[in-house]
Amino acid sequence: MLGIKKLDIFIAKKFGLLFVGTFFICQFVLMMQFLWQNVDKLIGKGLSIEVLAQFFWYMSLFLIPQALPLAILLSSLMTFGNLGESMELTAIKASGISLMRTFRSLIVMTIIVSFGSFYFQDSVGPDANRRLAQLLVSMKQKSPEIGIPEGVFYDGIPQCNLYVQKKNLDTGMLYGIMIYRMTDSFEDAAIILADSGMLQSTAEKKHLLLTLYSGKWFENMRSQELAGSAGVPYRQETFWKKTIVMDFDGDFNLADGSSLANNAKAKSLRQIKLDLDSLNHYYDSVGHSFYDDARVTYLSVASAHRNDSLKAARLAAAPSLNFDSIFAKVPSETRLAAVNIALARVKQTVSDLDFRSMITSDGDKLIRQHKIEAVNKFTLALSCIIFFFIGAPLGAIIRKGGFGFPIIVSVLVFIVFYILDNTGYRMARGGMWAIWFGKGMATAVLGPLAVFFTYKANRDWALADMDVMKRAVAKVVAWLRKFNLS
């Protein structure tokens, strides 16, 4: 009994050291991936060391629950791969200790990590996610040359409305530029049109340099320049290249967090439950209100239609009455006015229905996001246990230690998990799939796979047996030659 306890401690130490090392490796890889996705929000912003430190800190906290399953998979695979390669696993089995008995201490550790992951997601993760999202929004708003949208007027620059028809993200060039410059006085207003241009911030982040190419400048003249004039005269200037310096406060200011109140990832399980009750109650009342309005409208329209039908039936009783001929005799102006009125009513009804549909669809999407995040806290914690029962049996089967082969297997398994989980998330978020099905698909696929590998490892299945592989390849070659396909 004492020897078995020593064995548990021996395996737990091997697993623990590898888990700590692989966790930091996985955390680093995930952080680099997240940083690459948001690098445009960091470069050229003149952010201080303190802001960057906060960004990396909250980013690391946000990615910890995602790094834990991958670290467990890699460390368990390496632990039993090393034991199998050094023949220690064979000696353990020869002493009469089963593979599942060997897993005992690591199963306890994995369950503890799984519960720790759930607790972290429910307590620390929401605050880290909220602060990280707040930092990202603040960074995006800091330099307007990055966040200028296409096709709409941008008012993020003081005393200026900027319209850009198209922009090139690779070169930073803006095309189809229209600028309205306004001060406190209407007499100082200016309209600038340009074919292209580029907006850049100065090194001290206090001004913006707008370089315009091939355009025209229309500007009202000041009253003192032309005293006694009746109106407000203007001047016109045609230019090939012009540089405008505009004031802009580039100091970093943390954005208001109220705009992130509906971020489900920034809420604990208790907050999600409370907010779901509020959201369901609110959008149910909105839906009932829309239904009552539509019902009243429909009844009034139906009543008017019945009255019109009775009148039409009476008129139709006259044998010589033809509505087409009556409509044809009406003056063209009257017919056009009647058709325009009918089209306007139809368009107004369709627009009203589209607006109401947008409100209800946004509410459904918000409710689904909260439900998805609630389920995600459980599935992400459960994936720690599933990945252990994939990695440990695979390590015992393959019996290859080190970093090379285990990393390849871990990456392949994690890619399968990521594709299934991300696909299920997108389909559930869009309402195409049920939430439990979308978020449970990865677990439903990898769970039986973990059971299969555990069963085969317990039966001493040799996946990497070269003799078995040679016989399988020989059978395939013989089958191909039989059908003249080689």
C-alpha positions in Angstrom: 0.0 0.0 0.0 2.9 2.3 0.8 4.5 1.6 -2.6 1.3 2.6 -4.4 1.2 5.9 -2.5 4.8 6.6 -3.5 3.9 5.8 -7.1 1.0 8.3 -6.9 3.4 11.0 -5.6 6.0 10.0 -8.3 3.5 10.3 -11.2 1.9 13.5 -9.7 5.3 15.2 -9.5 6.2 14.3 -13.1 2.8 15.5 -14.3 2.8 18.7 -12.1 6.2 19.9 -13.4 5.2 19.3 -17.0 1.8 20.9 -16.5 3.3 24.1 -15.2 5.7 24.3 -18.1 3.2 23.5 -20.8 0.7 25.9 -19.2 3.0 28.8 -19.7 3.8 27.7 -23.2 0.1 27.4 -24.1 -0.6 30.7 -22.4 2.2 32.4 -24.4 0.9 31.0 -27.7 -2.6 32.1 -27.1 -1.5 35.5 -26.0 0.5 35.9 -29.2 -2.5 34.9 -31.2 -4.7 37.4 -29.4 -2.1 40.1 -29.7 -1.8 39.5 -33.4 -5.5 39.9 -33.9 -5.5 43.2 -32.1 -2.1 44.6 -33.1 -3.7 47.4 -35.1 -5.1 48.8 -31.9 -1.7 49.1 -30.3 0.7 50.2 -33.0 1.2 53.9 -33.3 -1.0 54.9 -30.4 1.7 56.2 -28.1 0.4 54.1 -25.2 2.2 54.3 -21.9 3.9 51.4 -20.2 1.2 51.4 -17.6 -1.6 51.0 -20.1 0.3 48.2 -22.0 0.9 46.4 -18.7 -2.8 46.5 -17.9 -3.6 45.2 -21.4 -1.2 42.3 -21.1 -2.3 41.5 -17.6 -6.0 41.4 -18.3 -5.3 39.5 -21.6 -3.5 36.8 -19.7 -6.3 36.5 -17.2 -8.8 36.3 -20.0 -6.9 33.4 -21.7 -6.2 31.3 -18.7 -9.4 29.1 -19.0 -8.6 28.4 -22.6 -4.9 27.5 -21.9 -5.8 25.0 -19.1 -7.4 22.3 -21.3 -4.5 22.4 -23.8 -1.9 22.3 -21.0 -3.6 19.3 -19.5 -3.7 17.5 -22.8 -0.1 18.2 -23.6 1.3 17.5 -20.1 -0.7 14.2 -19.7 0.4 13.0 -23.1 4.1 13.8 -22.4 4.0 12.3 -18.9 2.8 8.9 -20.0 4.7 9.1 -23.2 7.9 9.5 -21.2 6.9 6.7 -18.8 6.2 4.4 -21.8 9.4 5.3 -23.6 11.6 4.7 -20.6 9.8 1.4 -19.9 8.6 2.6 -16.5 5.0 2.1 -17.5 5.8 -1.5 -18.5 7.3 -2.1 -15.1 4.3 -0.5 -13.4 1.9 -2.9 -15.3 4.2 -5.8 -14.6 3.9 -5.2 -10.9 0.1 -5.8 -11.2 -1.0 -2.1 -11.1 -3.6 -1.3 -13.8 -3.5 1.7 -16.0 -6.6 3.3 -14.4 -5.0 2.9 -11.0 -2.0 4.7 -12.3 -4.3 7.5 -13.5 -5.8 8.0 -10.0 -3.7 10.8 -8.6 -3.8 12.7 -12.0 -7.6 12.3 -12.2 -7.8 14.0 -8.8 -5.5 16.8 -9.9 -7.4 17.2 -13.2 -10.8 17.5 -11.4 -9.3 20.1 -9.1 -8.1 22.1 -12.1 -11.5 21.7 -13.7 -13.3 23.1 -10.7 -10.7 25.8 -10.5 -11.3 26.7 -14.1 -15.0 27.0 -13.5 -14.5 29.2 -10.4 -12.0 31.4 -12.3 -14.4 31.9 -15.1 -17.2 32.7 -12.7 -15.3 35.1 -10.4 -12.1 36.5 -11.9 -12.7 36.0 -15.6 -15.8 38.4 -16.0 -14.0 41.4 -14.5 -10.9 40.7 -16.6 -13.0 40.4 -19.7 -14.8 43.6 -19.0 -11.6 45.6 -18.3 -9.9 44.1 -21.4 -12.9 45.0 -23.6 -12.9 48.5 -22.1 -9.2 48.9 -22.9 -9.7 47.7 -26.5 -12.5 50.2 -27.0 -10.4 53.0 -25.5 -7.4 52.1 -27.7 -9.7 52.1 -30.8 -11.0 55.6 -30.0 -7.6 57.0 -29.3 -6.4 57.4 -32.9 -9.1 58.2 -35.4 -7.0 57.3 -38.4 -7.6 53.7 -37.5 -11.3 53.8 -36.6 -12.7 55.9 -39.5 -15.6 54.0 -41.0 -16.5 53.8 -44.7 -19.7 55.4 -46.1 -20.8 57.4 -43.0 -19.8 60.7 -41.5 -17.2 60.4 -38.7 -17.4 63.1 -35.9 -14.6 61.9 -33.7 -12.4 64.9 -34.7 -13.3 68.2 -33.0 -15.2 70.7 -35.1 -15.0 68.4 -38.1 -17.3 65.9 -39.9 -15.3 63.5 -42.1 -16.8 61.3 -44.8 -14.7 58.6 -46.5 -16.1 56.6 -49.4 -13.4 53.9 -49.3 -10.2 53.2 -47.5 -7.2 51.0 -48.0 -6.2 49.2 -44.8 -2.8 48.2 -46.1 -1.6 51.7 -47.2 -3.8 53.9 -45.0 -5.0 55.9 -48.0 -8.6 57.4 -47.9 -10.6 57.8 -51.1 -13.6 60.0 -51.9 -13.2 62.4 -49.0 -15.7 65.0 -48.0 -15.0 67.3 -44.9 -17.3 69.7 -43.2 -15.4 72.1 -40.9 -17.4 74.1 -38.5 -16.5 76.5 -35.7 -18.6 78.5 -33.3 -19.7 80.8 -36.2 -21.4 79.8 -39.4 -19.3 82.4 -41.2 -16.2 80.2 -40.8 -17.7 77.1 -42.2 -15.8 75.2 -44.9 -16.5 72.3 -47.2 -13.5 70.3 -48.6 -13.7 67.7 -51.4 -10.7 65.5 -52.3 -10.1 62.4 -54.4 -7.8 60.9 -51.9 -5.8 61.6 -48.7 -4.1 60.3 -45.7 -4.7 61.0 -42.0 -1.9 60.7 -39.5 -1.3 61.8 -35.9 1.8 63.7 -34.9 4.4 62.2 -32.6 3.2 64.0 -29.5 -0.4 62.9 -30.2 -1.7 66.5 -30.0 -2.5 67.1 -33.6 -3.7 65.3 -36.8 -2.1 65.8 -40.2 -4.5 65.4 -43.0 -2.8 65.4 -46.4 -5.3 65.8 -49.3 -4.8 65.2 -53.0 -6.6 66.7 -56.0 -9.6 68.5 -54.5 -11.5 71.7 -53.9 -12.0 74.0 -50.9 -15.1 76.0 -50.4 -15.0 78.4 -47.5 -17.2 81.2 -46.2 -15.5 84.6 -45.9 -15.4 86.3 -42.6 -17.7 89.3 -42.2 -14.8 91.6 -41.4 -13.1 90.7 -44.6 -16.0 92.1 -46.7 -17.8 94.6 -44.5 -21.3 95.8 -45.6 -22.0 92.7 -47.7 -25.6 91.6 -47.8 -25.0 87.8 -47.6 -22.1 85.6 -46.6 -19.7 85.4 -49.5 -17.3 82.4 -50.0 -14.1 81.7 -51.8 -13.2 78.6 -53.8 -9.7 77.0 -54.1 -8.6 74.2 -56.3 -5.5 72.3 -55.1 -3.4 69.3 -56.1 -1.9 68.7 -52.6 -2.8 70.3 -49.3 -1.9 69.5 -45.7 -4.3 70.5 -42.9 -3.3 70.5 -39.2 -6.2 69.8 -36.8 -6.2 69.8 -33.0 -6.8 66.5 -31.4 -6.3 65.3 -27.8 -4.5 62.0 -28.2 -4.1 61.4 -24.4 -5.4 58.0 -23.4 -8.8 58.2 -21.7 -10.6 55.1 -20.5 -13.9 54.7 -22.3 -17.2 54.6 -20.4 -18.0 51.0 -19.4 -21.7 51.5 -19.7 -21.6 50.6 -23.4 -20.3 47.1 -22.4 -23.2 46.4 -20.1 -24.6 43.7 -22.4 -21.3 41.9 -22.7 -22.2 38.4 -21.5 -18.6 37.3 -21.2 -18.1 40.0 -18.5 -20.7 38.5 -16.2 -20.7 35.7 -13.7 -23.2 32.9 -13.7 -25.4 34.6 -11.1 -25.4 37.9 -13.1 -26.3 36.0 -16.3 -29.2 34.4 -14.6 -30.5 37.7 -13.2 -30.0 39.5 -16.5 -31.7 36.7 -18.5 -34.8 37.2 -16.3 -34.7 40.9 -17.0 -34.1 40.5 -20.7 -36.9 37.9 -21.1 -39.3 40.1 -19.2 -38.4 43.2 -21.2 -38.5 41.7 -24.6 -41.7 39.7 -23.8 -43.3 43.0 -23.0 -42.0 44.5 -26.2 -43.3 41.6 -28.2 -46.7 41.8 -26.5 -46.8 45.6 -27.2 -46.0 45.0 -30.9 -48.6 42.3 -31.1 -51.3 44.5 -29.6 -50.4 47.3 -32.0 -50.5 44.9 -34.9 -53.8 43.4 -33.7 -55.4 46.9 -33.4 -54.1 47.9 -36.8 -55.2 44.6 -38.4 -58.7 44.9 -37.0 -59.1 48.4 -38.2 -57.8 47.5 -41.6 -60.0 44.4 -41.7 -63.1 46.4 -40.7 -62.4 49.0 -43.4 -61.8 46.2 -45.9 -65.2 44.6 -45.0 -66.9 48.0 -45.5 -65.1 48.5 -48.8 -66.1 44.9 -49.9 -69.8 45.5 -49.2 -69.6 48.7 -51.2 -67.8 46.9 -54.0 -70.4 44.1 -53.9 -73.2 46.6 -54.3 -71.4 48.4 -57.1 -70.6 45.1 -58.8 -74.3 44.2 -58.9 -74.6 46.8 -61.6 -74.0 44.8 -64.8 -72.4 47.6 -66.7 -69.9 48.6 -64.0 -66.2 47.9 -64.6 -63.6 49.1 -62.2 -60.8 49.1 -64.8 -62.7 51.3 -67.1 -63.6 53.6 -64.2 -59.9 53.8 -63.2 -58.9 54.4 -66.8 -61.4 57.4 -67.1 -59.8 59.1 -64.0 -57.3 61.8 -64.9 -53.7 60.7 -64.9 -52.7 63.0 -62.1 -55.4 61.4 -59.8 -54.3 57.9 -60.8 -50.7 58.7 -60.1 -51.6 60.2 -56.7 -53.7 57.2 -55.7 -50.8 54.8 -56.7 -48.3 56.9 -54.8 -50.4 57.0 -51.7 -50.9 53.2 -51.8 -47.1 52.6 -52.3 -46.3 55.0 -49.5 -48.6 53.2 -47.1 -47.1 49.8 -48.1 -43.5 51.1 -47.7 -44.4 52.6 -44.3 -45.8 49.4 -43.1 -42.8 47.4 -44.4 -40.4 49.8 -42.7 -42.3 49.7 -39.5 -42.3 45.9 -39.5 -38.5 45.8 -40.3 -37.8 48.2 -37.4 -39.8 46.0 -35.0 -38.2 42.9 -36.4 -34.7 44.4 -35.8 -35.6 45.1 -32.2 -36.9 41.7 -31.5 -34.0 39.9 -33.4 -31.4 42.0 -31.4 -33.2 40.9 -28.2 -33.1 37.2 -29.2 -29.5 37.5 -30.1 -28.6 39.1 -26.8 -30.5 36.4 -24.9 -28.8 33.6 -26.8 -25.4 35.2 -26.1 -26.1 35.1 -22.4 -27.2 31.5 -22.5 -24.2 30.5 -24.6 -21.8 32.1 -22.1 -23.6 30.3 -19.2 -23.2 26.9 -20.9 -19.6 27.8 -22.0 -18.5 28.1 -18.4 -19.4 24.4 -17.8 -18.2 23.0 -21.2 -14.8 24.7 -20.9 -14.2 23.3 -17.4 -15.4 19.8 -18.5 -13.0 19.9 -21.5 -10.1 19.8 -18.9 -11.3 16.3 -17.8 -12.0 15.1 -21.4 -8.6 16.3 -22.6 -6.9 14.4 -19.8 -8.6 11.1 -20.8 -7.5 11.8 -24.4 -3.9 12.8 -23.6 -3.0 10.2 -20.9 -4.2 7.1 -22.8 -2.6 8.4 -26.0 0.7 8.8 -24.2 0.4 5.3 -22.9 -0.4 3.9 -26.3 2.1 5.9 -28.4 4.9 5.8 -25.8 6.8 8.7 -27.3 8.1 11.3 -24.9 9.7 14.8 -25.4 8.0 17.7 -27.1 8.0 16.7 -30.8 5.3 14.0 -31.2 3.1 15.0 -28.2 2.9 18.6 -29.5 1.8 17.4 -32.9 -0.9 15.2 -31.5 -2.0 17.9 -29.0 -2.3 20.5 -31.8 -4.3 18.1 -34.0 -6.7 17.3 -31.1 -7.0 21.0 -30.1 -7.7 22.0 -33.7 -10.6 19.5 -33.9 -11.9 20.8 -30.6 -11.6 24.4 -31.7 -13.3 23.8 -35.1 -16.2 22.0 -33.5 -16.6 24.4 -30.6 -16.3 27.5 -32.8 -18.7 26.1 -35.4 -21.2 25.2 -32.8 -20.9 28.7 -31.2 -21.5 30.5 -34.4 -24.5 28.4 -35.3 -26.0 28.7 -31.9 -25.4 32.5 -31.8 -27.1 32.8 -35.2 -30.1 30.8 -34.0 -29.6 28.0 -36.6 -28.9 25.4 -33.9 -30.1 24.9 -30.4 -27.7 26.3 -27.8 -27.2 23.0 -26.0 -26.4 21.3 -29.3 -24.0 24.0 -30.6 -22.0 24.3 -27.4 -22.2 20.6 -26.6 -21.0 19.4 -30.0 -17.3 19.4 -29.2 -17.8 17.7 -25.9 -20.2 15.1 -27.5 -17.5 14.3 -30.2 -14.4 14.2 -28.0 -16.1 12.6 -25.0 -16.6 9.2 -26.8 -13.1 9.6 -28.3 -11.7 9.9 -24.7 -13.6 6.8 -23.6 -12.3 4.9 -26.7 -8.7 5.8 -26.1 -8.9 5.0 -22.4 -10.5 1.6 -23.1 -7.8 0.8 -25.8 -5.0 1.9 -23.5 -6.3 -0.2 -20.7 -6.3 -3.2 -23.1 -2.7 -2.5 -24.1 -3.5 -1.4 -27.7 -0.3 -0.6 -29.5 -1.2 2.2 -31.9 2.4 2.7 -33.0 3.3 -1.0 -33.4 5.3 -1.1 -36.6 4.4 -4.7 -37.4 0.7 -3.9 -37.2 1.2 -0.9 -39.4 3.3 -2.9 -42.0 0.6 -5.6 -42.2 -2.1 -2.9 -42.7 -0.1 -1.2 -45.4 0.5 -4.6 -47.1 -3.2 -5.4 -47.1 -4.0 -2.0 -48.7 -1.3 -2.5 -51.4 -2.6 -6.0 -52.1 -6.2 -4.7 -52.5 -5.0 -2.0 -54.9 -3.1 -4.5 -57.0 -6.2 -6.7 -57.1 -8.3 -4.0 -58.7 -5.3 -2.8 -60.9 -5.4 0.6 -59.1 -1.7 0.8 -58.1 
